[in-house]
Amino acid sequence: MLLSISQAMIGLALISISWNSLKKSAIRKWRQGFTISLITGAMVLISGFAGLLMKISLEINISVFFAAFSGMAFSVFLISKMHGLNA
């Protein structure tokens, strides 16, 4: 139950940060990174709410964690790949 609540809160935070940053970003690589972060946040949020409603197995939680970690790592890679403002 605590894991599901924390997943839902993290998902909400990721969606909020990504949405605000996506609206303000003008560079294509940043928009791609924030879009991936937004999708990852939505996936974590859905997983958290599903965990509150029903029992989810450990394998599904581990796979959601791996997908979220991979998505956020790729998002950070895209955003930090910029050298200055050279798009």
N, C-alpha and C positions, 0 to 999 in steps of 0.2 A: 504494500500500500504506500509506504514512504517512497519507494522507488518510482511508482507511478505519479505521485504528486510532484516529485522533483523533476521527472521527465516532462510533465505538463508545464511546469514553471520555466524550465530551460527552453522548451519549445516556444512558449510565449515570448520570452526574452529574445530569442533568436529571430523570431518573426518580426518583432517590433524594431529591433536594430537593423535588420536587413531591409525592411520596408522603408524606413526613414532614409537609410543610406542609398537605397536604390532610386528613390525619388530625387536625390541631390546629385548623384553621380552622372558625369557627362562623358566619361571615358569608357570605351567599349569593354575593355578587360575588367574594369571595376564593376560594370553592370553585370557581366557574366559571373563574376565571383559572388556578388551579392544575390543574384538570382539563384545560384547553387546553394547559398547559405539560407535563402528563404525556403527553398524546397526541403532542405535538410531540417529546418526548424518545423515546418509543417509535418514532416514525417515523425519527428520526435514528439510533437504535440499530439498527433493522432495515436501514437503508441502509448503515450501517457494516459490519455483518456480511455483507451481500450483496456489498459491495465487496471483502471479504476472500476470499470464495469464488469470485467471477467478476469479469470485467472489466466495469465500468460506464462508459457513455459520459459525456462531459462535459456533455451536455445534461441528462441525468438528475440528475447531481450538482448542476448549477446550479438545476434546478427543486426539488430537495430543499432546497437552501440557501435559496431564495426562500420556500418554504413554511414552513420552520423559522423564518426571520427574521420572516415575517409573523405566524405563530402566537405567537411570543414577544413581539412588539410588541403584539399584541392582548391577550395575557395580562397584560402589564405595564400596559396601558391600563385593563383591568378592575380590576386590583388597586389601582392608584394613583388611580382615579376616586373613591374614597371620601373624604369630607371628615370626618375624625374617625372616629367609630364609628356614624355615621348610615347604617344599611343601607337 
